[in-house]
Amino acid sequence: MQFLKKYGLALTVLTPALVSAQSSSSANLTPSFSVIEPSLTAIEAAAATVVPDELTSTVSGKAFDRFVVIWLENTDYAAAFGQADLAYLSESGLLLTNYFAASHPSEPNYVAAVGGDYFGINSDDFFQIPSNVSTIVDLLDTKGISWAEYQEDMPYAGFSGFNFSNQATYANDYVRKHNPLIIYDSIANNASRVDNIKNFTTFYNDLHNKQLPQWMFITPNMTNDGHDTTVDVAGRWTRNFIQPLMNNTYFWNNTLILITFDENETYTIQNRVWALLMGGALPKSLQNTTDATFYDHYSEIATVEANWDLDNLGRGDAKANVFAFVANDTGVSIQNVDFSNIYNNKSAPGYFNDYMIPIAPPNLNAVNSNGKGVLPAISSVWANEYSAYTASASSASSSASMTANATATASHAASSTSAAAAHTSSSAAEKLGPVSGLLGLIVAAVALM
């Protein structure tokens, strides 16, 4: 029986070595290509034996005690804003009018929202991010904060296949690209963690048994999230899911819910998406209001860090804006960001679109908005790689500076040209982001020659 839709390329890193600046010269950074297509028989056998984890906890936060993320798909801000069911929910929530996705297409956004980077991913293929790369789960685990994902129509907890189709209609239901944590080997290859990635039906079991986790990521299937249908379908599903929960005090009280979209639909405009905060943790004075602060998917991690006073990942989370009302409750500051030229409509260079570029180490000197440094476990793993990376970056910067000085003495015209090139290269390097900062410095050096 055929049940799986068309696959992308499956990427499997061949070496267990750290994919890092230090190991780039010796490690085999070119993954093999294969297709992961488990048989229906194998899936059914696993589904009959796998028991989802039902972990819960009661770690108090400064602004909320539970954080629920619900992602919908591929819709421009204006289209979502005009959808009747989402408008209805907005009356009980705080609309974030300048919330940006990280890139296009879907998968890099999901990856970024839990790991603080998308590592050059620029497609929806099968990716595996090496186990030395950490996620929000590593931060939550340090304080015993329970977590889970609920993935609609995933065949069983911890399923790592590329997708799973409806067995009656063969509609494209569950897709791996919309399951952020399974893409990280630190989750997928960890038996004590992977069973926290559950089928959506488990949500209602956990709700009934009062065993919901404190952090959860909810993904509707490809019909209900609007990907294969319309924003009206997505809006209607979301309202039908949320509205009954508003009267469930166990779920609602002191819970913060973020409803948003992975990306917009029109790639030529700014990648701004509709986003709404609601739940019992949201002050009543903020209901049916708007917040024009600049946020992006990294703000999801930063807000959790501030709420539970967690360390950071040393990636995009460290400098992201915390949601303003949470910032007020936690005493952290908000950055005033000029986003007039922020488009985020194309992935920056990185390991998964150019295997000559290693996965850059996290910035081990990063301090998040709540004043905490990088998680010590992350620092211990990446210390050598970070030192090598910064040394290489410093060397490249010095080389670029020497070249610029030599060029500047040639003539006034050459000096003007060099300065212009330096300005352009510096701007380009900043836009490349943390994944490719070293590449940006090399580009700058070349441009100045």
N, C-alpha and C positions, 0 to 999 in steps of 0.2 A: 504494500500500500504506500503510495506516495503522499507524504504529509508535510514536507518541508519546502518552503518557497525557495527562490533563487538565493544562493549564497554569495557573499563577498569572499575575498581571499582571506584565508586563516593564517595568521602570523604567529609563529612559535619561535621564541628566542632559543637558539641552540645552546648557548653557554650559560652556566649559572653565575659567571663572573659579574661583578657590578657593572652595569651599563653607566659609565661615568666618564668624567674628563680624564681621570688617571688611566682607566683601563682601555680607552679607545684605541690605543696603538696596538694592543695585543689581543683584545677580545674579538671574536667574530661577531660583528654587528649586523650581519646580513641574515635575517631570519629565513627559514625555509618556508615554503608555501604548501598548504594542504587545505582540505575541506573537512570541517568537523560536521559530520552528519550521522548522529547516532540513529540506529534503527528504531522503529516504533516499538518493537518487542523489548529492546533494551530500555527505552524510556518508561514503558509500562512496568517493567520489572523494578526499576529504581523507584518509581513513584509508589510502588506497593510496600517498599521497605523504609524509605526515608521518613524520618520524624522531624518536623520543623522544631527549632528551638523556641522556647516561650519565655525568654528572659525579660524581667521587668526590674525596675529600681525606683527609688524615691529620692534622688539627689536634688535638693532645692536649688533653683536658679535665682538670679537677681531680678529678672524681668518675667520669666516664664519657667515652668517646670517640664514642659513637653514642647517639642518642635516638630511640626508636620509639614513636609514639602510635597506638593502635588504639581506635577509638570504636565502641561498640554503641549501641542505640537504646531509649529510652522505657521504662525499667524501674525500679520502686521498689527501694530498697536491699535490703529484706528478700527480695524475689523473686530478685534476683541472688545474694544471700548463700546462699540455699537451693538454687541450681542445682548439680547434681553436677559438671559439667565445670569450672565456674568454681571450685568448692571444691577440685577436684583441683589446679588451677593455683595456688591460694592456698597450698598446702603448700610451694611453691617460691618464694613471693613474700612481699611485705610489704603487708598489707591496710590501706588508708587509710580509716578508719571515719568520718571527718568531712570528706569531700570533697563540695563543693557545685557544682552547675551555676549558670550565670549568670542564666538566665531560662527562659521558655517562649515559643514551641515550639522546634523543633530549630534553625532557622537562626541565631538570635542567638547561640546557644552556640558553633556552629562559627566564626562570625565573631569572637567574643570571644577564642577560644583562640589565634588567630594575630595579632590586632590590638589586644588589650587593651581593647576596648570593643565594644558591638554597635550603637551609634549610633541607638537607638530602634527597631530592628527588632523587630517583634512578630508576624510572620507568616512563612510559608515561600514567599513570592512571589519573583519574579525581581528581585534587587537588584544594583546596581553601585555600589560605594563609590569615590568619586573618587580619582584617582591621587595627589593630594597627601597622602592618608592612608597611613601606613606600616604595615608588618607585621614579623613576626619575621624575614622574609627579608632585610629591609634591615639588620638587626643581624648576621645570619649572614654576609652578603656582605662585611661590613667586614673579616672575618678569613679569608675564603676557605673558610668551612665549607660543604660541599656539602649540598644539600637536595633533596627531591622529595616528591611525593604519589603514592600508588598507589591508584587508584579502581577498584574492581571493576566491570567491564562498561561503563566509559566507552569510547565507540567508537574514540577515538584521542586521542593526547596533545594537550592544550590545548583539547579540545572545550569550548565555552562555552554550549551549548544547555541548555534547561531540564531535560530528562531524556532517557533512551533506554531503550526497552522491549525485552525479550527478543523476538527475531524469530520464535521458534517458538511460544512460549506467550503472548506479549504481557504477561508479568509485568512489574511496575514495577521495573526493575533499578537503573540509575544515575540519581541525582538531583543536580542542581546544589546544592541546599540543604545537602547533606552534603559538599560540596567547598569547604572554607573559602577557600583562596587564590584560586580562580577568581573569587570574588565581589569581589575587590579589583582595580580597574583597573590598579594599579601592577604587577600580575602578568599579568592577562589581556591587557593592551594592550602588553606588553613581549615582543617576539619572542625575546629572549635568555633569558627566564624561563619563558614559558608552556609550553614543551615539556618542562619538568621535572614537569608534572602529567600523569601517565601512567596507562595502563590497568594493572590489577593484574597481568596476566600478565608485564609487564615486570619486576616484582619478581624473579621467578624467573630471568629472563635476567641481571639485574644481580647476583643472588646467585651464579649459576653463574660469571659472569665476574669476580667479586670487584670489582664496580663500584658497590656500594651507597653511597648518600650517608650523611652523618653525622647528618642530621636528616630524619625522614620521618614522614608522616601517612598512615595506612592506613584506608580506609573500605570495609568489605564492602558488597555490594549490599543491596537492600531486603529480600531474603529472609534472607540470612545475618547481617545485623546485628540481626535480631529485629523490625524495624519492622513488616513485613507478616506476621510469623509469631509466634514465641514466644521467651522467654528460653532455652528448651532448645535451640532451633535456633541461637541466637546463641552460647550456651556451647559447644555441640558444634563449631561452626565454629571458634571461637577456640582450643579445645584442639587440634583437628586441624591448625590452622595453626602454633601455637606448639610443640607437642611435638616434631616432627621437627627444628625449628631449635635445640632445646636441645643437640643433639649436633653442631651445625655450629659449629666453633670460630671460623671467620671471622665469622659473624654474631653469635655469643653472647658472645665474649670482650669484656669491658669495654663491653658494651651495656646501656643502661637502657631498659626497656620499660614504658610505662604503658598499661594496659588499663582503659577506663572507659566510661561511658555519657554521652550528650549531656545527658540530663535524666531526671527520674523520670516515672512515668506518672500519679500522682495529684496533680493541681494544687493541691489544698487543703492539702497538708502541706508541710513543709520540702523544698526541692528538693535533697535529699542523694542522692548516687548512689554506687554501688559502684565502687571504684577499687583497682587492684592494681599495685604496682611489682615487677618481676622482671627477670631478665637477669644476665649475668655480672658486671656492675658492682655488683650488690647484694651487700653482705657476707653471707657464709653465716650469720653470727650473727643476721641479721634475717629469714632465711627462716622462713616459717610463724609470723610474729608480726604484731602490729598497731601502727598509729600513729594516735593520736586527735587529732593536731594539725588545726586548721582549714586546709583548702586549698580552692581553687576553680579554675576553668579558667584563670584568670590565672597560677596557680602553675606551669603548664606553661612559660610564657614566662619567668617569674622564675627558674625552676630552670636553664633554658638560659643565661640571662644570667649567673648566678652561676658555672656550670660553666666557661664559656669567657671569663669576665670581660668581658662585653659591656656596651655602653651600654644605655639603656632607651628605650621608646617614649613615655614621659611620660603613660601612661594607666594602666589597671588593673594592669599588670605591675609598675609601679614599687614598689608597696607590698604586693604579694602575698607570701604565705609561700613560701619555697623548701622543697622536700621536705627533711625534717629530716636524713636521713643525708647528703644533698648539702650542706646547710647546715653540718654538722659538718666535712665535708671541705674546704669553702671558707672556713670561719671567719666565716660570716655569722650573724646572729641571727634568731630566730623570734619572731613576735608571738603573745602569748596573746590570742586573740580570743574574746569572748563571743558565741557564735552562737545563743543560745537564742531570739532574736527575728529571726534571719535566715531569710527564706523564699525569696527570689529566684524567686517564682512568677508574676511579672508584669513585663513590660518597663517600664523607666522612660521618661518622655517623651524624645523625641529627634527628630532630623531625619527619620528614615524612618517615624515615625508622626505627625509634625506638622511640615509643611514650613515653618512659620513659625519653627521653632527651627533655627538653623544648626548644622552640625557644629562642636562646640566644639574649639578648638585643644588640643593636648596641653599639659600643665603643663611648661613649659620649665625650671622650677626643680626638677623631680623628681630625686631621687637614689635609686637602687635599693639593694637590700640589700648588694650588693658595692661600694657607694660610687661608682658611676659615674653620670654625668649623662645627659641626653637626647642621643641621637645627634646630632652637630653638623649633619648634613645635614637632619634634621628641624627643628632650631632655625632654620636659615637659611630654610627654607620658611615657617615659621609665626611668625617673629618679630613682624611687623607685626600679624598677627591676634591673637597672644597679648597684645600690648600693648593693643590696642583692647578685647579681651575683659576683661582684668583691670581696665582703666579703667572700663568699663561696670559691672562687678561692684562695684567700689569705690564708684561713684556711687550704685548701687542700694542698697548697704549703708548709705551715709551718709544717704540719703533715708529709709530705714526707721528708722534711729536717731533722726533729727530728729522723725519722726512719733511715735515711741514716747515721746520726751521731752515733746512737746507734749501727748500724751494723758495722760501720767502726772501732769501738773499740774492736770488738770481736776477729779478727785476721787479718793478712795481706791478707790472701786468701779471707776472707769474704769481706774485704774492696775492693779488686779488683773486686770481683763479683758484689758488690753493685754499684761501679762506672760504670761498664759496663752496668748494668741494668738502672741506672739513665740516661746514655747517650742515650741508646736505647729508653727509655720512653720519654725523652725530644724531640728527633727527631720525634717520632710518634705523640706527642702532637702538634708539629708545623705543621705536615702534615694534622692533622685533621681540622685545620682552625678555623675561628671565631665561627662557629656554635657549635663546640664541644670542645672549649678550656677547659671548666670545666671538661668534661669527660676525656680529655687528662691528666689533673692534677691528677685525681683519678686513672687513669691507671698507671701513674708514681708512685704514692704512693704505689699502690698494688705491682708493680714490685720490689720496693725496700724492701718489707717486707721479 
